[in-house]
Amino acid sequence: MDSKEHFEVKSDDNIDNVLENLEAVNGYIRKRKLNVRSQRRAIQIWIDQSSTKNTTQQDRIFIDHFGANVLNEFCLMSEDSKNAKLFEDNINLFFQVFTFIFRNQNLVRHNKAQLFVDLYLKLTKIPSPCKVDYPVGIIDSLINCAYNEPNKILFIHDNAALNYCTYFNVPKVEDQTKFWTFCNHLYSLNYGNRSLMNRNRLQQNINHIMTIFHTKSDEDYLTLLFTFLRMLCRLRLLEEIEFDVNQFYYITVEVILRISIRSHESYPKYYPFLSKIWSGIFNRSFNTFQIDTIDKLIVLGSIFSIGLANTLRKLDVGGKWEMSNNGKQSWYIIYFTLVAFPIIDHTTCPWLRKVFNELHVSLQKYLFKHSIEDLSFECQFTVLQYYIKSIVTLNQEISRRDDDILSTFFESIDKEPLLSNRFLINSLTILFPIMPFRL
């Protein structure tokens, strides 16, 4: 063992185990000075013998004395596809090493270990020249890496979640579930780090995910796209990033056609995110997307109906309902869709009435449990304007409770006509993302 290396022996260690560990450490360190084949062998033996051990001391020995020749080949093969082909025998070993290093969080902030993060990100961008054995445990290692906030930023910039999906053939449902745990953790970036986000990289990543979805049409890529965009909404970055909104609209149409025939209980988790994403798109200062056709009105009206119905179901369990300008905008888009109902060809969108009925029922349940007077007058005006239109258009039966709610509201208008006029004027001056078209 090098003179600078000290292997700590604890008083409760079995002497045979201590000697065995010392021999393994000495053998590993000696072979780092031999040829690349011997170094590979030493690395493989260390991983096989130590994968269930989690001591920081041994992990540091492994990384500090990692074979220089093997590391050099790892660096070369991650540069481009030509080198990846040249050193393809190292690819499976590299992923074993990466998985081993980050099987715990001992080395997450270690400088030399960070090099393996960089190599992983580079290598998974390059199409593999050979069959890659799925590294058991790699998703756990990625999760451990992402606990380090700088790594999280690297992973987001390099589209690590997408590249994981395209590079590996993930075999187990368990690992697929862990992948979404990884994504949720990854895209929960601290708001304080938003200034570190490279806007150009984020724009490229969105467009790349959309392109991959069009190529493979896999719902996992939809979930990834909406999770990514949800992060941008949360960090208030959607305003600063330009991407192909028209392409995103066509993806939204495909989602509607795929999903809306289901009951809301079986909607994918990402589905309610769509309304927030579209609200963010409409309210960007440079937005050029307009609802200028009946088809667009149908699609966006449906998206906002699904989003608001989901919100109301959550509020029914608990919480205070507060309406933002985005919320008012959503209700008005839904209202205009109801106005257009008589001229819509419902055979082309059989899910539309179902979606709007779900929103009506969700709002009705909320209003029956919670006093409408708990809401601001502005909120009452916006919601009940929609509610009345929904009752008429969808031919909903008016219950006694409905009658009480509406009567109470109209009585308040009768008592305060100036107040109602002010809110009517305000509602007419709201900036809508809707171009005039004939209904």
N, C-alpha and C positions, 0 to 999 in steps of 0.2 A: 504494500500500500504506500502511496506517496506520503512523504513526511508531513505534508500539510493536511492530509486526511485524518480525521479522528472518527472512529466508529464508536458511538456511545453504547456502553453496556449497562443495563439496568440491573439492580440487585435481584430482581425476581426473574431474570432471564435464565432459562435452562442452559447450562454450559455447552451442551451438544449443539443447541440452536445457535448460540453465540459463535462457536467455532465454524459451524456450517455457513453462517452469514458472512463471517470474515473471509472465508475461503471464496465464497461467491463474489464478494466485493473485489477482492484482490484479483480474481480471474477476469472479471469484467474490465477492471482498470488496465491490467496488463495487455489485454487484447485490443485496446484502443490504439495501440502503437503498431499493430500488425496490418496485414493487407485487408482490403475491403471485404473479402469473403469471410475472413475470421471475425471482423467487426460485426458483420450481419449476423453471424452465428451467435456471437456473444450477446447481441441485442435481443435476439429471439429467445435465447435461454433465460435471460434476465426477465423478460416479459412473462414467459411461461411460469417461472418460479415465483414471481412477485406480484402477479395480477390481483391476488386477494389480500395483499399486504398494503397498508395505507400509511406507513410512517413517512413523515416529511423528510427525515434524514436520508432514508434509502432513495426516495424520489429525487432528492437533490443530487445524490451520487450518480444516479442514472443520467440525469440531464447534464450535469457538469462534466462528466467523462464520456459523453456520447461520441461515438466514433466519427472523427473528422472526415474521413473518406466517404462514409455513408451519407453524412450530412451534406457534403458537397454534391453528391449524386442526387439527393433529394432536391437541392436547390436548382440544379441544372434541369431536372426532369419537369419542374414546375414552370419553366420559362415559356415553353411553347410545345405544340403538338409533336414536332420533330424530335425534340429531346425526350418527350414523354414516351415516344415509341422506342427511342434508343435505350432508355432505362426502365422499360416496362416491368422488368423483374422486380423492381423496387416498389411498385405502386401499392400492392397489397401490404407489404411490410410497412410502408409509410403510414397507412391508415391504422394498422395495428399499433404503431408507435404513438400516433396522435391520440388514439382511444386510450392507451395506457397512461400517457402523461396526464390527461385530463379526466381520468376515471374518478378523481376526487378534486378538491380545490387547493391542494397543497402548492401547486406550481402556477396557479392562474395568473399571478403577478410576477412571476420569475422572468427576467429579461430574455434568457436563452429559450425558455419555453415559448415565449411570444413569437419567436421565429417560426415555430411549428404552426401557429395560428395563421401567420402570413402565408406559409407554404400551402396549408390546407385551402385557403381561399383562392390562391392562384391555381392549384391543381384541379379543383372542382369546376373551374371555368373551362377547362380544356377537355374535349371529348376523349374518353379513355381509349387507348389503342388496344386494350386487352380486356378480358372479362374481369371485372372487379368483384371479389368476394365481399358481400355486405359485412362490414365490420361490426360484430356484435357489441353493443354497448356504445356505439359512436354517438347516438343521439343524446345519451346521458352526458357524454363528454362535451358535446356542444352546449348543452344546458349549463354545465359547470363553467365553461368559458364565458358564457353570456352574463354570468353574475358579475363579471368585471365590466364596468360601464364603458371604458374605452373599447373593449372587445365588442360590446353590443353595437357601438357606433360603426366599427369596422364591418361587422356582419351586415348591418343595414345598408351601408354604402356599397358593399360587394354583392348584395342580393344573395346572401348565403342560404337563406331558406329556399329560394327558388332553385339554386344550384344543387342543393341537397336532393330535391325532388327529381331533377333531370339527370343527375349523375348516378345515383344509387337506385337499385331495384329493391325497394323496402319490402321485406317479405312478411313481416308480422303485424297483425292488427295492433299489438301492444306498442310496437315502435311507431306505428302511424299515429296512435293516440299521443305518445310522448312527443312526436313532432309538433303537434298543435300546442302542446304545453310549451315547447321551445319557442314557437312563433308568438304565443301570447306573452311570454316573458320578454322576448326580443323586442317586440313592438310596443312594450310598455315603457319605452325610454323616458327617463326623467325630463320633465318640462324644462328644467334649468339647463339642459344640454341641447335645446333646439338650435341655439346659435352655432353649434358645431356641425350641424347637418349641411352637407353639400347639396345645394338645390339642383344643380345639373345632374348629379349622380342619382338623386331621387327621381327626377324626371325620366332619366334613361331607364331606371328600374321599373317604373310603372309601365312604360311602353313595352319593355321586354316581357314582363309578365303577361300583358295583354296579347302580345304576339305569340307567346308559347301557348296560351289558351286557345287561340285560333288554330294553332297547328295540331294540338292534342285533344282539345275539347273535353278536358278532364275537370270535374267539379272541384278537385283539390286546388287547382290553379285559380278558380273563382274565389274560393275561400281565402287563399293567400292574397289575391288582389284586394279584396274588400277589407281584410285585416290590415294590410299595408295602408290603404287609403283612410281607414278609420284612425290610424296613428297620425296621419297628416292632419286630419280634422282636429284631433285632440290637441296636437301641438300648434294648431293654427298656422300650418304651413301650406295648406291648400291654396291660399291666396297668393302665395309666392311661386307656385310651380305650374308651369304650362305643360299640358299633356294632351293627347288626342282625345278630346271630349266626344267627338262624333263616334270614334271607335268604341269608347266606353258606353255610349248610348246603345250601340248595337249589341254590346255584351249584356247590357241591362235588359234589352228586349228578349234576348235568348234566355236570360234568367227567369223573366216573367213567364215565358212560354213553358219552361221546364218545371217551375216550382208552384205556380199559383193555383194549379188544379188540386194541390194537396190541401189538407186541413192545416190550420195554423199550428197545431201541435207538432206537425212533422216538418215544419219549415227548417231549413238549415240555420245554424246559429248566426251566420253572417247576414241573413236576409234583412233583419230590421236595420242594419247599418246603412243600407242603400239610401234610405230617406235622408239621413244625416249627411251622407256624401253628396247627394244631389243638392241639398240645401247649401252646402259649402260651395258647390260649383256655381249655382245661380247667383250667389252673393259675392263672388269675386269681382274686383273692380274692372278686370279685363274680360269678363265673361262675354262670349259672343253666341252662346247656345240659346236659342229661343224655342219656346213651345209655339210653333207656327203651323202645326197641322193637327187634325183630329187624332191621328195615330200617336203622336207625341203626347197629346193631352191624356189619352187613354193610359199609356205606359206610365207617365209621371204621376197621374192621379192615382193609379193603382199602387205605385211605390209608396207614395205618401200615406195612402189609406192603410197599408200594411204596417208602416212605421208607427203611425199614430195609434192604431189598434193595439199594437204591442206595448206602447207606452201606457195606454189606458188600462190594460190588463195588469201591468206592474203597479200602477197607482191604485188599482182596486184593492191590492194587498196592503198598501201603505205608502205614505209619502204625500207631499204637497204639490199640487199642480200649478206650475208657473208657465206662462206662455211668453215666449220670446218673439221677436219680429220674424224669425225663421218659422216659428210655429204658426203664426198668423198666415204667413205666405202659403204654408202647406195646406191649411184649411181652405184657403181661397182657391187654390189649384183644384182641390177635391170638389169644391162647390161648382167651379166652372165645368168640371167633368160631368157632374150631375145635370147641369144645364144642357150639355150636349147629348145626354143619354138618349133622347128620342130619335136622334138622327144617326146614332152609332149602329153599325151592323154587328149585333151581338153574336152572330154565328161565327165571326172571325175572332172573337175574344170571349169565349163562354165562361171564363173565369172572372170577368169583370164584375158581374152582379154579385157573385159569391164574395169577392173581396170587399165590396162596398157594404154588403149586408153584415159582414164580420165587423166592420168599423162601426156601423150603426148599433149593433148589439153591444159592442164593447162600451160605447159611449152611454148607451141606455143603462147598462148595468152600473156604470160609474155614477151617473146622475141619480139613480134610484137609491144608492147607498150614501152619497155625499150631497150635501146641500149646494145647490147652484149659487146660493148667496155667498158661499165661501170664496168664490172666484171674484176677480175684479169685474167691474161693469164691462170693460172692454173685452175681456175674455168671454163673458156671458154673451155679449152681442155677436162676437165672431162664431162661437160654437153653436149658439141657438139658431143663427141664420143658416148655418149648414144643416142643423138637425131638422129644422122645418122643411128645408128643401129635400132632405133625405127621406123624410116621412112621405112626402108627396110623390117623389120620383120613384121610390122603391115600393110604393104602395104598402107602407107599414101601418099596422093598426095602432091607433092612438089609445094608450092606456089612461086610466084615471090619474096615475102618477105623472104621465106626460102632460096631461091637461093642467095639473096643479103647477108643474114647473113653468110651463109657458104662460099660464095666467099670472103667476107671480112676477115674471119678467115684464110682461106687458103693463102690469099695474105700475111697476117702477118707472117705466118709460112715460106712462101717463102723468105720473107725479113730477118727473124731471125731464120735460121735453127738450130743454136746451142741452142737457147732458147727452141725450140720445142723438140729437142733431150733430153735436161735435164729433161723436164717435163715427157717425155715418160719413161725415166729411173726411175724417182721417182714413177710414177704410177705403175711400175712393181715391185717395192720393198715395196709397202704398205702391211702391215700385214693384211691378210684377214682371217675371221673365216670360211674358206671354205677348206675342205679336197679335194684333187684331186679325181675326178671321171670321167669316160668317158661320153662324151656327144654324 
